[in-house]
Amino acid sequence: MVSKRAEWPDQALVNSQSLHGLLRIDERSWHRLKGNRNRRAAELLSAALVQLLGDGDVSDVEALTQQALGWIKGELKDPGCPHH
């Protein structure tokens, strides 16, 4: 059986992982970017892309995409930190 990964260009997974690494909100930037709708959506969409290209579970890809759409539409907002 041929892996689904063979359907993608050779560097697609590696490049998507690099992109996700660039878009991921790290702990140093969390408080500054946690409410930025576009940034949160981009982070989630890049994670979905990594899952899709890496033969991840379809339900994970769907969940990440739906959450990203929630941020794009303004339906999701950061709940804030409970300790602040």
mmCIF file of the N, C-alpha and C atoms, coordinates in Angstrom:
data_MODEL
# 
_entry.id   MODEL 
# 
loop_
_atom_site.group_PDB 
_atom_site.id 
_atom_site.type_symbol 
_atom_site.label_atom_id 
_atom_site.label_alt_id 
_atom_site.label_comp_id 
_atom_site.label_asym_id 
_atom_site.label_entity_id 
_atom_site.label_seq_id 
_atom_site.pdbx_PDB_ins_code 
_atom_site.Cartn_x 
_atom_site.Cartn_y 
_atom_site.Cartn_z 
_atom_site.occupancy 
_atom_site.B_iso_or_equiv 
_atom_site.pdbx_formal_charge 
_atom_site.auth_seq_id 
_atom_site.auth_comp_id 
_atom_site.auth_asym_id 
_atom_site.auth_atom_id 
_atom_site.pdbx_PDB_model_num 
ATOM 1   N N  . MET A 1 1  ? 0.837   -1.182 0.000  1.00 0.00 ? 1  MET A N  1 
ATOM 2   C CA . MET A 1 1  ? 0.000   0.000  0.000  1.00 0.00 ? 1  MET A CA 1 
ATOM 3   C C  . MET A 1 1  ? 0.881   1.244  0.000  1.00 0.00 ? 1  MET A C  1 
ATOM 4   N N  . VAL A 1 2  ? 0.561   2.202  -0.842 1.00 0.00 ? 2  VAL A N  1 
ATOM 5   C CA . VAL A 1 2  ? 1.336   3.427  -0.961 1.00 0.00 ? 2  VAL A CA 1 
ATOM 6   C C  . VAL A 1 2  ? 0.861   4.431  0.081  1.00 0.00 ? 2  VAL A C  1 
ATOM 7   N N  . SER A 1 3  ? 1.805   5.077  0.745  1.00 0.00 ? 3  SER A N  1 
ATOM 8   C CA . SER A 1 3  ? 1.479   6.098  1.741  1.00 0.00 ? 3  SER A CA 1 
ATOM 9   C C  . SER A 1 3  ? 0.813   7.285  1.064  1.00 0.00 ? 3  SER A C  1 
ATOM 10  N N  . LYS A 1 4  ? -0.144  7.894  1.763  1.00 0.00 ? 4  LYS A N  1 
ATOM 11  C CA . LYS A 1 4  ? -0.786  9.105  1.254  1.00 0.00 ? 4  LYS A CA 1 
ATOM 12  C C  . LYS A 1 4  ? 0.245   10.213 1.070  1.00 0.00 ? 4  LYS A C  1 
ATOM 13  N N  . ARG A 1 5  ? 1.286   10.192 1.864  1.00 0.00 ? 5  ARG A N  1 
ATOM 14  C CA . ARG A 1 5  ? 2.322   11.211 1.799  1.00 0.00 ? 5  ARG A CA 1 
ATOM 15  C C  . ARG A 1 5  ? 2.961   11.270 0.414  1.00 0.00 ? 5  ARG A C  1 
ATOM 16  N N  . ALA A 1 6  ? 2.974   10.146 -0.297 1.00 0.00 ? 6  ALA A N  1 
ATOM 17  C CA . ALA A 1 6  ? 3.577   10.096 -1.627 1.00 0.00 ? 6  ALA A CA 1 
ATOM 18  C C  . ALA A 1 6  ? 2.828   10.984 -2.620 1.00 0.00 ? 6  ALA A C  1 
ATOM 19  N N  . GLU A 1 7  ? 1.602   11.394 -2.288 1.00 0.00 ? 7  GLU A N  1 
ATOM 20  C CA . GLU A 1 7  ? 0.817   12.254 -3.166 1.00 0.00 ? 7  GLU A CA 1 
ATOM 21  C C  . GLU A 1 7  ? 1.307   13.701 -3.155 1.00 0.00 ? 7  GLU A C  1 
ATOM 22  N N  . TRP A 1 8  ? 2.094   14.063 -2.182 1.00 0.00 ? 8  TRP A N  1 
ATOM 23  C CA . TRP A 1 8  ? 2.536   15.447 -2.011 1.00 0.00 ? 8  TRP A CA 1 
ATOM 24  C C  . TRP A 1 8  ? 3.954   15.623 -2.552 1.00 0.00 ? 8  TRP A C  1 
ATOM 25  N N  . PRO A 1 9  ? 4.306   16.822 -2.984 1.00 0.00 ? 9  PRO A N  1 
ATOM 26  C CA . PRO A 1 9  ? 5.693   17.079 -3.396 1.00 0.00 ? 9  PRO A CA 1 
ATOM 27  C C  . PRO A 1 9  ? 6.652   16.741 -2.250 1.00 0.00 ? 9  PRO A C  1 
ATOM 28  N N  . ASP A 1 10 ? 7.862   16.405 -2.593 1.00 0.00 ? 10 ASP A N  1 
ATOM 29  C CA . ASP A 1 10 ? 8.849   15.923 -1.627 1.00 0.00 ? 10 ASP A CA 1 
ATOM 30  C C  . ASP A 1 10 ? 8.998   16.802 -0.393 1.00 0.00 ? 10 ASP A C  1 
ATOM 31  N N  . GLN A 1 11 ? 9.083   18.085 -0.555 1.00 0.00 ? 11 GLN A N  1 
ATOM 32  C CA . GLN A 1 11 ? 9.350   18.975 0.568  1.00 0.00 ? 11 GLN A CA 1 
ATOM 33  C C  . GLN A 1 11 ? 8.090   19.569 1.207  1.00 0.00 ? 11 GLN A C  1 
ATOM 34  N N  . ALA A 1 12 ? 6.921   19.136 0.784  1.00 0.00 ? 12 ALA A N  1 
ATOM 35  C CA . ALA A 1 12 ? 5.675   19.739 1.264  1.00 0.00 ? 12 ALA A CA 1 
ATOM 36  C C  . ALA A 1 12 ? 5.528   19.627 2.783  1.00 0.00 ? 12 ALA A C  1 
ATOM 37  N N  . LEU A 1 13 ? 5.743   18.462 3.344  1.00 0.00 ? 13 LEU A N  1 
ATOM 38  C CA . LEU A 1 13 ? 5.578   18.287 4.783  1.00 0.00 ? 13 LEU A CA 1 
ATOM 39  C C  . LEU A 1 13 ? 6.606   19.111 5.559  1.00 0.00 ? 13 LEU A C  1 
ATOM 40  N N  . VAL A 1 14 ? 7.849   19.038 5.139  1.00 0.00 ? 14 VAL A N  1 
ATOM 41  C CA . VAL A 1 14 ? 8.910   19.789 5.815  1.00 0.00 ? 14 VAL A CA 1 
ATOM 42  C C  . VAL A 1 14 ? 8.631   21.290 5.744  1.00 0.00 ? 14 VAL A C  1 
ATOM 43  N N  . ASN A 1 15 ? 8.209   21.765 4.584  1.00 0.00 ? 15 ASN A N  1 
ATOM 44  C CA . ASN A 1 15 ? 7.921   23.190 4.439  1.00 0.00 ? 15 ASN A CA 1 
ATOM 45  C C  . ASN A 1 15 ? 6.703   23.602 5.267  1.00 0.00 ? 15 ASN A C  1 
ATOM 46  N N  . SER A 1 16 ? 5.701   22.749 5.335  1.00 0.00 ? 16 SER A N  1 
ATOM 47  C CA . SER A 1 16 ? 4.529   23.086 6.154  1.00 0.00 ? 16 SER A CA 1 
ATOM 48  C C  . SER A 1 16 ? 4.902   23.114 7.634  1.00 0.00 ? 16 SER A C  1 
ATOM 49  N N  . GLN A 1 17 ? 5.777   22.233 8.052  1.00 0.00 ? 17 GLN A N  1 
ATOM 50  C CA . GLN A 1 17 ? 6.245   22.243 9.438  1.00 0.00 ? 17 GLN A CA 1 
ATOM 51  C C  . GLN A 1 17 ? 7.037   23.512 9.734  1.00 0.00 ? 17 GLN A C  1 
ATOM 52  N N  . SER A 1 18 ? 7.849   23.934 8.789  1.00 0.00 ? 18 SER A N  1 
ATOM 53  C CA . SER A 1 18 ? 8.606   25.183 8.963  1.00 0.00 ? 18 SER A CA 1 
ATOM 54  C C  . SER A 1 18 ? 7.670   26.379 9.050  1.00 0.00 ? 18 SER A C  1 
ATOM 55  N N  . LEU A 1 19 ? 6.671   26.405 8.181  1.00 0.00 ? 19 LEU A N  1 
ATOM 56  C CA . LEU A 1 19 ? 5.691   27.488 8.209  1.00 0.00 ? 19 LEU A CA 1 
ATOM 57  C C  . LEU A 1 19 ? 4.959   27.501 9.548  1.00 0.00 ? 19 LEU A C  1 
ATOM 58  N N  . HIS A 1 20 ? 4.540   26.347 10.010 1.00 0.00 ? 20 HIS A N  1 
ATOM 59  C CA . HIS A 1 20 ? 3.844   26.286 11.297 1.00 0.00 ? 20 HIS A CA 1 
ATOM 60  C C  . HIS A 1 20 ? 4.761   26.778 12.424 1.00 0.00 ? 20 HIS A C  1 
ATOM 61  N N  . GLY A 1 21 ? 6.029   26.424 12.355 1.00 0.00 ? 21 GLY A N  1 
ATOM 62  C CA . GLY A 1 21 ? 6.981   26.909 13.356 1.00 0.00 ? 21 GLY A CA 1 
ATOM 63  C C  . GLY A 1 21 ? 7.082   28.421 13.373 1.00 0.00 ? 21 GLY A C  1 
ATOM 64  N N  . LEU A 1 22 ? 6.985   29.035 12.205 1.00 0.00 ? 22 LEU A N  1 
ATOM 65  C CA . LEU A 1 22 ? 7.026   30.501 12.112 1.00 0.00 ? 22 LEU A CA 1 
ATOM 66  C C  . LEU A 1 22 ? 5.738   31.148 12.621 1.00 0.00 ? 22 LEU A C  1 
ATOM 67  N N  . LEU A 1 23 ? 4.606   30.503 12.395 1.00 0.00 ? 23 LEU A N  1 
ATOM 68  C CA . LEU A 1 23 ? 3.308   31.073 12.750 1.00 0.00 ? 23 LEU A CA 1 
ATOM 69  C C  . LEU A 1 23 ? 2.843   30.717 14.158 1.00 0.00 ? 23 LEU A C  1 
ATOM 70  N N  . ARG A 1 24 ? 3.436   29.706 14.725 1.00 0.00 ? 24 ARG A N  1 
ATOM 71  C CA . ARG A 1 24 ? 3.044   29.265 16.064 1.00 0.00 ? 24 ARG A CA 1 
ATOM 72  C C  . ARG A 1 24 ? 3.303   30.377 17.074 1.00 0.00 ? 24 ARG A C  1 
ATOM 73  N N  . ILE A 1 25 ? 2.341   30.585 17.951 1.00 0.00 ? 25 ILE A N  1 
ATOM 74  C CA . ILE A 1 25 ? 2.497   31.605 18.987 1.00 0.00 ? 25 ILE A CA 1 
ATOM 75  C C  . ILE A 1 25 ? 3.207   30.945 20.168 1.00 0.00 ? 25 ILE A C  1 
ATOM 76  N N  . ASP A 1 26 ? 4.434   31.370 20.418 1.00 0.00 ? 26 ASP A N  1 
ATOM 77  C CA . ASP A 1 26 ? 5.201   30.769 21.511 1.00 0.00 ? 26 ASP A CA 1 
ATOM 78  C C  . ASP A 1 26 ? 4.855   31.445 22.837 1.00 0.00 ? 26 ASP A C  1 
ATOM 79  N N  . GLU A 1 27 ? 5.372   30.896 23.903 1.00 0.00 ? 27 GLU A N  1 
ATOM 80  C CA . GLU A 1 27 ? 5.025   31.399 25.242 1.00 0.00 ? 27 GLU A CA 1 
ATOM 81  C C  . GLU A 1 27 ? 5.471   32.850 25.466 1.00 0.00 ? 27 GLU A C  1 
ATOM 82  N N  . ARG A 1 28 ? 6.517   33.275 24.797 1.00 0.00 ? 28 ARG A N  1 
ATOM 83  C CA . ARG A 1 28 ? 6.983   34.667 24.945 1.00 0.00 ? 28 ARG A CA 1 
ATOM 84  C C  . ARG A 1 28 ? 6.027   35.659 24.300 1.00 0.00 ? 28 ARG A C  1 
ATOM 85  N N  . SER A 1 29 ? 5.364   35.236 23.229 1.00 0.00 ? 29 SER A N  1 
ATOM 86  C CA . SER A 1 29 ? 4.474   36.122 22.474 1.00 0.00 ? 29 SER A CA 1 
ATOM 87  C C  . SER A 1 29 ? 3.003   35.919 22.817 1.00 0.00 ? 29 SER A C  1 
ATOM 88  N N  . TRP A 1 30 ? 2.709   34.957 23.657 1.00 0.00 ? 30 TRP A N  1 
ATOM 89  C CA . TRP A 1 30 ? 1.325   34.561 23.899 1.00 0.00 ? 30 TRP A CA 1 
ATOM 90  C C  . TRP A 1 30 ? 0.438   35.731 24.334 1.00 0.00 ? 30 TRP A C  1 
ATOM 91  N N  . HIS A 1 31 ? 0.837   36.463 25.343 1.00 0.00 ? 31 HIS A N  1 
ATOM 92  C CA . HIS A 1 31 ? -0.013  37.533 25.849 1.00 0.00 ? 31 HIS A CA 1 
ATOM 93  C C  . HIS A 1 31 ? -0.224  38.648 24.826 1.00 0.00 ? 31 HIS A C  1 
ATOM 94  N N  . ARG A 1 32 ? 0.773   38.890 24.010 1.00 0.00 ? 32 ARG A N  1 
ATOM 95  C CA . ARG A 1 32 ? 0.673   39.944 23.002 1.00 0.00 ? 32 ARG A CA 1 
ATOM 96  C C  . ARG A 1 32 ? -0.208  39.521 21.825 1.00 0.00 ? 32 ARG A C  1 
ATOM 97  N N  . LEU A 1 33 ? -0.180  38.243 21.450 1.00 0.00 ? 33 LEU A N  1 
ATOM 98  C CA . LEU A 1 33 ? -0.851  37.791 20.228 1.00 0.00 ? 33 LEU A CA 1 
ATOM 99  C C  . LEU A 1 33 ? -2.094  36.938 20.446 1.00 0.00 ? 33 LEU A C  1 
ATOM 100 N N  . LYS A 1 34 ? -2.390  36.569 21.679 1.00 0.00 ? 34 LYS A N  1 
ATOM 101 C CA . LYS A 1 34 ? -3.473  35.622 21.935 1.00 0.00 ? 34 LYS A CA 1 
ATOM 102 C C  . LYS A 1 34 ? -4.841  36.088 21.449 1.00 0.00 ? 34 LYS A C  1 
ATOM 103 N N  . GLY A 1 35 ? -5.052  37.389 21.353 1.00 0.00 ? 35 GLY A N  1 
ATOM 104 C CA . GLY A 1 35 ? -6.328  37.906 20.890 1.00 0.00 ? 35 GLY A CA 1 
ATOM 105 C C  . GLY A 1 35 ? -6.346  38.327 19.431 1.00 0.00 ? 35 GLY A C  1 
ATOM 106 N N  . ASN A 1 36 ? -5.238  38.143 18.737 1.00 0.00 ? 36 ASN A N  1 
ATOM 107 C CA . ASN A 1 36 ? -5.128  38.533 17.335 1.00 0.00 ? 36 ASN A CA 1 
ATOM 108 C C  . ASN A 1 36 ? -5.802  37.451 16.474 1.00 0.00 ? 36 ASN A C  1 
ATOM 109 N N  . ARG A 1 37 ? -6.986  37.761 15.976 1.00 0.00 ? 37 ARG A N  1 
ATOM 110 C CA . ARG A 1 37 ? -7.788  36.773 15.249 1.00 0.00 ? 37 ARG A CA 1 
ATOM 111 C C  . ARG A 1 37 ? -7.050  36.175 14.064 1.00 0.00 ? 37 ARG A C  1 
ATOM 112 N N  . ASN A 1 38 ? -6.431  37.019 13.252 1.00 0.00 ? 38 ASN A N  1 
ATOM 113 C CA . ASN A 1 38 ? -5.746  36.503 12.063 1.00 0.00 ? 38 ASN A CA 1 
ATOM 114 C C  . ASN A 1 38 ? -4.555  35.633 12.432 1.00 0.00 ? 38 ASN A C  1 
ATOM 115 N N  . ARG A 1 39 ? -3.830  36.034 13.448 1.00 0.00 ? 39 ARG A N  1 
ATOM 116 C CA . ARG A 1 39 ? -2.660  35.250 13.865 1.00 0.00 ? 39 ARG A CA 1 
ATOM 117 C C  . ARG A 1 39 ? -3.085  33.899 14.416 1.00 0.00 ? 39 ARG A C  1 
ATOM 118 N N  . ARG A 1 40 ? -4.137  33.895 15.240 1.00 0.00 ? 40 ARG A N  1 
ATOM 119 C CA . ARG A 1 40 ? -4.620  32.628 15.790 1.00 0.00 ? 40 ARG A CA 1 
ATOM 120 C C  . ARG A 1 40 ? -5.129  31.720 14.677 1.00 0.00 ? 40 ARG A C  1 
ATOM 121 N N  . ALA A 1 41 ? -5.861  32.283 13.717 1.00 0.00 ? 41 ALA A N  1 
ATOM 122 C CA . ALA A 1 41 ? -6.374  31.486 12.604 1.00 0.00 ? 41 ALA A CA 1 
ATOM 123 C C  . ALA A 1 41 ? -5.229  30.913 11.768 1.00 0.00 ? 41 ALA A C  1 
ATOM 124 N N  . ALA A 1 42 ? -4.227  31.724 11.490 1.00 0.00 ? 42 ALA A N  1 
ATOM 125 C CA . ALA A 1 42 ? -3.087  31.261 10.694 1.00 0.00 ? 42 ALA A CA 1 
ATOM 126 C C  . ALA A 1 42 ? -2.347  30.131 11.401 1.00 0.00 ? 42 ALA A C  1 
ATOM 127 N N  . GLU A 1 43 ? -2.184  30.264 12.704 1.00 0.00 ? 43 GLU A N  1 
ATOM 128 C CA . GLU A 1 43 ? -1.526  29.209 13.484 1.00 0.00 ? 43 GLU A CA 1 
ATOM 129 C C  . GLU A 1 43 ? -2.303  27.900 13.374 1.00 0.00 ? 43 GLU A C  1 
ATOM 130 N N  . LEU A 1 44 ? -3.611  27.981 13.519 1.00 0.00 ? 44 LEU A N  1 
ATOM 131 C CA . LEU A 1 44 ? -4.449  26.789 13.457 1.00 0.00 ? 44 LEU A CA 1 
ATOM 132 C C  . LEU A 1 44 ? -4.488  26.185 12.056 1.00 0.00 ? 44 LEU A C  1 
ATOM 133 N N  . LEU A 1 45 ? -4.575  27.035 11.043 1.00 0.00 ? 45 LEU A N  1 
ATOM 134 C CA . LEU A 1 45 ? -4.588  26.526 9.669  1.00 0.00 ? 45 LEU A CA 1 
ATOM 135 C C  . LEU A 1 45 ? -3.263  25.871 9.296  1.00 0.00 ? 45 LEU A C  1 
ATOM 136 N N  . SER A 1 46 ? -2.164  26.439 9.759  1.00 0.00 ? 46 SER A N  1 
ATOM 137 C CA . SER A 1 46 ? -0.869  25.818 9.463  1.00 0.00 ? 46 SER A CA 1 
ATOM 138 C C  . SER A 1 46 ? -0.744  24.477 10.183 1.00 0.00 ? 46 SER A C  1 
ATOM 139 N N  . ALA A 1 47 ? -1.297  24.384 11.386 1.00 0.00 ? 47 ALA A N  1 
ATOM 140 C CA . ALA A 1 47 ? -1.293  23.102 12.101 1.00 0.00 ? 47 ALA A CA 1 
ATOM 141 C C  . ALA A 1 47 ? -2.145  22.077 11.361 1.00 0.00 ? 47 ALA A C  1 
ATOM 142 N N  . ALA A 1 48 ? -3.282  22.519 10.832 1.00 0.00 ? 48 ALA A N  1 
ATOM 143 C CA . ALA A 1 48 ? -4.138  21.619 10.054 1.00 0.00 ? 48 ALA A CA 1 
ATOM 144 C C  . ALA A 1 48 ? -3.408  21.128 8.809  1.00 0.00 ? 48 ALA A C  1 
ATOM 145 N N  . LEU A 1 49 ? -2.675  22.021 8.166  1.00 0.00 ? 49 LEU A N  1 
ATOM 146 C CA . LEU A 1 49 ? -1.919  21.646 6.972  1.00 0.00 ? 49 LEU A CA 1 
ATOM 147 C C  . LEU A 1 49 ? -0.854  20.604 7.294  1.00 0.00 ? 49 LEU A C  1 
ATOM 148 N N  . VAL A 1 50 ? -0.162  20.782 8.402  1.00 0.00 ? 50 VAL A N  1 
ATOM 149 C CA . VAL A 1 50 ? 0.847   19.802 8.820  1.00 0.00 ? 50 VAL A CA 1 
ATOM 150 C C  . VAL A 1 50 ? 0.188   18.440 9.036  1.00 0.00 ? 50 VAL A C  1 
ATOM 151 N N  . GLN A 1 51 ? -0.962  18.441 9.697  1.00 0.00 ? 51 GLN A N  1 
ATOM 152 C CA . GLN A 1 51 ? -1.678  17.181 9.932  1.00 0.00 ? 51 GLN A CA 1 
ATOM 153 C C  . GLN A 1 51 ? -2.110  16.534 8.616  1.00 0.00 ? 51 GLN A C  1 
ATOM 154 N N  . LEU A 1 52 ? -2.631  17.339 7.709  1.00 0.00 ? 52 LEU A N  1 
ATOM 155 C CA . LEU A 1 52 ? -3.105  16.831 6.426  1.00 0.00 ? 52 LEU A CA 1 
ATOM 156 C C  . LEU A 1 52 ? -1.967  16.222 5.612  1.00 0.00 ? 52 LEU A C  1 
ATOM 157 N N  . LEU A 1 53 ? -0.865  16.932 5.520  1.00 0.00 ? 53 LEU A N  1 
ATOM 158 C CA . LEU A 1 53 ? 0.275   16.450 4.736  1.00 0.00 ? 53 LEU A CA 1 
ATOM 159 C C  . LEU A 1 53 ? 0.998   15.292 5.408  1.00 0.00 ? 53 LEU A C  1 
ATOM 160 N N  . GLY A 1 54 ? 0.878   15.216 6.729  1.00 0.00 ? 54 GLY A N  1 
ATOM 161 C CA . GLY A 1 54 ? 1.575   14.173 7.467  1.00 0.00 ? 54 GLY A CA 1 
ATOM 162 C C  . GLY A 1 54 ? 0.716   12.957 7.778  1.00 0.00 ? 54 GLY A C  1 
ATOM 163 N N  . ASP A 1 55 ? -0.350  12.782 7.017  1.00 0.00 ? 55 ASP A N  1 
ATOM 164 C CA . ASP A 1 55 ? -1.254  11.638 7.219  1.00 0.00 ? 55 ASP A CA 1 
ATOM 165 C C  . ASP A 1 55 ? -1.904  11.659 8.586  1.00 0.00 ? 55 ASP A C  1 
ATOM 166 N N  . GLY A 1 56 ? -2.163  12.848 9.113  1.00 0.00 ? 56 GLY A N  1 
ATOM 167 C CA . GLY A 1 56 ? -2.834  12.957 10.399 1.00 0.00 ? 56 GLY A CA 1 
ATOM 168 C C  . GLY A 1 56 ? -4.285  12.538 10.302 1.00 0.00 ? 56 GLY A C  1 
ATOM 169 N N  . ASP A 1 57 ? -4.916  12.453 11.432 1.00 0.00 ? 57 ASP A N  1 
ATOM 170 C CA . ASP A 1 57 ? -6.311  12.059 11.510 1.00 0.00 ? 57 ASP A CA 1 
ATOM 171 C C  . ASP A 1 57 ? -7.191  13.150 10.892 1.00 0.00 ? 57 ASP A C  1 
ATOM 172 N N  . VAL A 1 58 ? -8.109  12.762 10.041 1.00 0.00 ? 58 VAL A N  1 
ATOM 173 C CA . VAL A 1 58 ? -8.992  13.712 9.361  1.00 0.00 ? 58 VAL A CA 1 
ATOM 174 C C  . VAL A 1 58 ? -9.802  14.526 10.369 1.00 0.00 ? 58 VAL A C  1 
ATOM 175 N N  . SER A 1 59 ? -10.204 13.917 11.466 1.00 0.00 ? 59 SER A N  1 
ATOM 176 C CA . SER A 1 59 ? -10.983 14.651 12.466 1.00 0.00 ? 59 SER A CA 1 
ATOM 177 C C  . SER A 1 59 ? -10.147 15.753 13.114 1.00 0.00 ? 59 SER A C  1 
ATOM 178 N N  . ASP A 1 60 ? -8.848  15.547 13.253 1.00 0.00 ? 60 ASP A N  1 
ATOM 179 C CA . ASP A 1 60 ? -7.969  16.597 13.780 1.00 0.00 ? 60 ASP A CA 1 
ATOM 180 C C  . ASP A 1 60 ? -7.853  17.748 12.788 1.00 0.00 ? 60 ASP A C  1 
ATOM 181 N N  . VAL A 1 61 ? -7.727  17.419 11.512 1.00 0.00 ? 61 VAL A N  1 
ATOM 182 C CA . VAL A 1 61 ? -7.649  18.443 10.467 1.00 0.00 ? 61 VAL A CA 1 
ATOM 183 C C  . VAL A 1 61 ? -8.935  19.267 10.465 1.00 0.00 ? 61 VAL A C  1 
ATOM 184 N N  . GLU A 1 62 ? -10.069 18.583 10.547 1.00 0.00 ? 62 GLU A N  1 
ATOM 185 C CA . GLU A 1 62 ? -11.360 19.276 10.568 1.00 0.00 ? 62 GLU A CA 1 
ATOM 186 C C  . GLU A 1 62 ? -11.499 20.163 11.799 1.00 0.00 ? 62 GLU A C  1 
ATOM 187 N N  . ALA A 1 63 ? -11.133 19.652 12.954 1.00 0.00 ? 63 ALA A N  1 
ATOM 188 C CA . ALA A 1 63 ? -11.265 20.420 14.199 1.00 0.00 ? 63 ALA A CA 1 
ATOM 189 C C  . ALA A 1 63 ? -10.403 21.675 14.165 1.00 0.00 ? 63 ALA A C  1 
ATOM 190 N N  . LEU A 1 64 ? -9.171  21.544 13.707 1.00 0.00 ? 64 LEU A N  1 
ATOM 191 C CA . LEU A 1 64 ? -8.287  22.707 13.618 1.00 0.00 ? 64 LEU A CA 1 
ATOM 192 C C  . LEU A 1 64 ? -8.824  23.733 12.620 1.00 0.00 ? 64 LEU A C  1 
ATOM 193 N N  . THR A 1 65 ? -9.347  23.250 11.504 1.00 0.00 ? 65 THR A N  1 
ATOM 194 C CA . THR A 1 65 ? -9.892  24.141 10.489 1.00 0.00 ? 65 THR A CA 1 
ATOM 195 C C  . THR A 1 65 ? -11.142 24.855 11.000 1.00 0.00 ? 65 THR A C  1 
ATOM 196 N N  . GLN A 1 66 ? -12.010 24.134 11.677 1.00 0.00 ? 66 GLN A N  1 
ATOM 197 C CA . GLN A 1 66 ? -13.217 24.739 12.233 1.00 0.00 ? 66 GLN A CA 1 
ATOM 198 C C  . GLN A 1 66 ? -12.876 25.791 13.288 1.00 0.00 ? 66 GLN A C  1 
ATOM 199 N N  . GLN A 1 67 ? -11.893 25.481 14.112 1.00 0.00 ? 67 GLN A N  1 
ATOM 200 C CA . GLN A 1 67 ? -11.486 26.455 15.123 1.00 0.00 ? 67 GLN A CA 1 
ATOM 201 C C  . GLN A 1 67 ? -10.908 27.702 14.452 1.00 0.00 ? 67 GLN A C  1 
ATOM 202 N N  . ALA A 1 68 ? -10.113 27.509 13.403 1.00 0.00 ? 68 ALA A N  1 
ATOM 203 C CA . ALA A 1 68 ? -9.560  28.650 12.668 1.00 0.00 ? 68 ALA A CA 1 
ATOM 204 C C  . ALA A 1 68 ? -10.683 29.495 12.072 1.00 0.00 ? 68 ALA A C  1 
ATOM 205 N N  . LEU A 1 69 ? -11.696 28.854 11.526 1.00 0.00 ? 69 LEU A N  1 
ATOM 206 C CA . LEU A 1 69 ? -12.828 29.592 10.970 1.00 0.00 ? 69 LEU A CA 1 
ATOM 207 C C  . LEU A 1 69 ? -13.556 30.381 12.053 1.00 0.00 ? 69 LEU A C  1 
ATOM 208 N N  . GLY A 1 70 ? -13.637 29.825 13.242 1.00 0.00 ? 70 GLY A N  1 
ATOM 209 C CA . GLY A 1 70 ? -14.246 30.544 14.357 1.00 0.00 ? 70 GLY A CA 1 
ATOM 210 C C  . GLY A 1 70 ? -13.501 31.824 14.676 1.00 0.00 ? 70 GLY A C  1 
ATOM 211 N N  . TRP A 1 71 ? -12.176 31.772 14.628 1.00 0.00 ? 71 TRP A N  1 
ATOM 212 C CA . TRP A 1 71 ? -11.372 32.978 14.861 1.00 0.00 ? 71 TRP A CA 1 
ATOM 213 C C  . TRP A 1 71 ? -11.544 33.969 13.719 1.00 0.00 ? 71 TRP A C  1 
ATOM 214 N N  . ILE A 1 72 ? -11.539 33.478 12.485 1.00 0.00 ? 72 ILE A N  1 
ATOM 215 C CA . ILE A 1 72 ? -11.680 34.359 11.320 1.00 0.00 ? 72 ILE A CA 1 
ATOM 216 C C  . ILE A 1 72 ? -13.021 35.088 11.367 1.00 0.00 ? 72 ILE A C  1 
ATOM 217 N N  . LYS A 1 73 ? -14.076 34.380 11.717 1.00 0.00 ? 73 LYS A N  1 
ATOM 218 C CA . LYS A 1 73 ? -15.424 34.958 11.752 1.00 0.00 ? 73 LYS A CA 1 
ATOM 219 C C  . LYS A 1 73 ? -15.677 35.802 12.997 1.00 0.00 ? 73 LYS A C  1 
ATOM 220 N N  . GLY A 1 74 ? -14.753 35.765 13.932 1.00 0.00 ? 74 GLY A N  1 
ATOM 221 C CA . GLY A 1 74 ? -14.934 36.523 15.167 1.00 0.00 ? 74 GLY A CA 1 
ATOM 222 C C  . GLY A 1 74 ? -15.833 35.822 16.172 1.00 0.00 ? 74 GLY A C  1 
ATOM 223 N N  . GLU A 1 75 ? -16.111 34.559 15.941 1.00 0.00 ? 75 GLU A N  1 
ATOM 224 C CA . GLU A 1 75 ? -16.956 33.782 16.846 1.00 0.00 ? 75 GLU A CA 1 
ATOM 225 C C  . GLU A 1 75 ? -16.176 33.312 18.075 1.00 0.00 ? 75 GLU A C  1 
ATOM 226 N N  . LEU A 1 76 ? -14.872 33.200 17.935 1.00 0.00 ? 76 LEU A N  1 
ATOM 227 C CA . LEU A 1 76 ? -14.024 32.793 19.055 1.00 0.00 ? 76 LEU A CA 1 
ATOM 228 C C  . LEU A 1 76 ? -13.210 33.995 19.521 1.00 0.00 ? 76 LEU A C  1 
ATOM 229 N N  . LYS A 1 77 ? -13.034 34.062 20.798 1.00 0.00 ? 77 LYS A N  1 
ATOM 230 C CA . LYS A 1 77 ? -12.222 35.118 21.400 1.00 0.00 ? 77 LYS A CA 1 
ATOM 231 C C  . LYS A 1 77 ? -11.431 34.500 22.538 1.00 0.00 ? 77 LYS A C  1 
ATOM 232 N N  . ASP A 1 78 ? -10.318 35.099 22.831 1.00 0.00 ? 78 ASP A N  1 
ATOM 233 C CA . ASP A 1 78 ? -9.497  34.612 23.928 1.00 0.00 ? 78 ASP A CA 1 
ATOM 234 C C  . ASP A 1 78 ? -10.237 34.813 25.242 1.00 0.00 ? 78 ASP A C  1 
ATOM 235 N N  . PRO A 1 79 ? -10.363 33.771 26.052 1.00 0.00 ? 79 PRO A N  1 
ATOM 236 C CA . PRO A 1 79 ? -11.080 33.899 27.323 1.00 0.00 ? 79 PRO A CA 1 
ATOM 237 C C  . PRO A 1 79 ? -10.283 34.630 28.401 1.00 0.00 ? 79 PRO A C  1 
ATOM 238 N N  . GLY A 1 80 ? -9.023  34.907 28.131 1.00 0.00 ? 80 GLY A N  1 
ATOM 239 C CA . GLY A 1 80 ? -8.183  35.565 29.130 1.00 0.00 ? 80 GLY A CA 1 
ATOM 240 C C  . GLY A 1 80 ? -7.527  34.542 30.041 1.00 0.00 ? 80 GLY A C  1 
ATOM 241 N N  . CYS A 1 81 ? -6.557  35.005 30.764 1.00 0.00 ? 81 CYS A N  1 
ATOM 242 C CA . CYS A 1 81 ? -5.829  34.137 31.684 1.00 0.00 ? 81 CYS A CA 1 
ATOM 243 C C  . CYS A 1 81 ? -6.530  34.146 33.048 1.00 0.00 ? 81 CYS A C  1 
ATOM 244 N N  . PRO A 1 82 ? -6.779  32.994 33.600 1.00 0.00 ? 82 PRO A N  1 
ATOM 245 C CA . PRO A 1 82 ? -7.479  32.959 34.896 1.00 0.00 ? 82 PRO A CA 1 
ATOM 246 C C  . PRO A 1 82 ? -6.632  33.493 36.043 1.00 0.00 ? 82 PRO A C  1 
ATOM 247 N N  . HIS A 1 83 ? -5.333  33.601 35.851 1.00 0.00 ? 83 HIS A N  1 
ATOM 248 C CA . HIS A 1 83 ? -4.431  34.030 36.932 1.00 0.00 ? 83 HIS A CA 1 
ATOM 249 C C  . HIS A 1 83 ? -4.094  35.518 36.887 1.00 0.00 ? 83 HIS A C  1 
ATOM 250 N N  . HIS A 1 84 ? -4.702  36.270 35.964 1.00 0.00 ? 84 HIS A N  1 
ATOM 251 C CA . HIS A 1 84 ? -4.396  37.698 35.840 1.00 0.00 ? 84 HIS A CA 1 
ATOM 252 C C  . HIS A 1 84 ? -5.588  38.532 36.241 1.00 0.00 ? 84 HIS A C  1 
# 
